[in-house]
Amino acid sequence: PLDAAAAARGAKVFAVHCVACHGAEARGDGPVSDKFPQAPNLRHYSICKRTDGYLYGTLTAGGRAMPAMREGLTSRERWDLVAHIRVLQKDGCIGATTAGPDADAGTPASHSEGGAP
């Protein structure tokens, strides 16, 4: 489950594996962001609206500039990272929404919601 214990474990994994690119607050401002393509702000609306499974899949397979984490992290550690990202997103998401007037940009998507915006 994506509970407080998972989020706490995820925070430790994030500090070791993710901060260099995403920054301590997951805003895409890590110390290597001036030498590599800037990592996305994990608090951006478009990422907040992704499903938990989508985030897990990105952690597993990698992204445009993000390396795949399936070799370096266990499945549990990747789910723990999803839990930690959701905790960070509870402070609110930023960016313009394109989902219409009923969209709630301050609420991250849960694992029961649909796919990409």
Summary of the structure (lengths in Angstrom):
residues: 117
radius of gyration: 13.5
end to end distance: 24.1
largest distance: 41.1
contacts: 321
relative contact order: 0.22
helix: 40%
strand: 2%
